[in-house]
Amino acid sequence: MGTHHFEEHEGDPLLVLSGPFTVEHAGELLEVLRAALDRHDSLTIDCSAVDQADLTFIQLLRSAARTCGGRGGAVTCRGPVPQSVRTAASRLGLGLEFMTATGSEA
């Protein structure tokens, strides 16, 4: 799994991801997301440094977005979304509309 750390962004947690996020480490990312969503209704994610992503990465982000949406919150993307993430989403027939963009276009 790539690396992650939390910061604060406008009162909500900011999860900064970098490196590869693929099926081999999906369980670890799931636990990171669960821990964040156990404490917060909204989550901002910066995945601009994710250099490898697959379908499970998109599925986990989409699941987090649905969880937040069900609580009246949202998953927000900060910074540019790398091509690896866009490609993984398009393979699922999805855009990234489930994430609200801030800063650079998502």
Summary of the structure (lengths in Angstrom):
residues: 106
radius of gyration: 12.2
end to end distance: 22.5
largest distance: 33.4
contacts: 323
relative contact order: 0.18
helix: 40%
strand: 33%
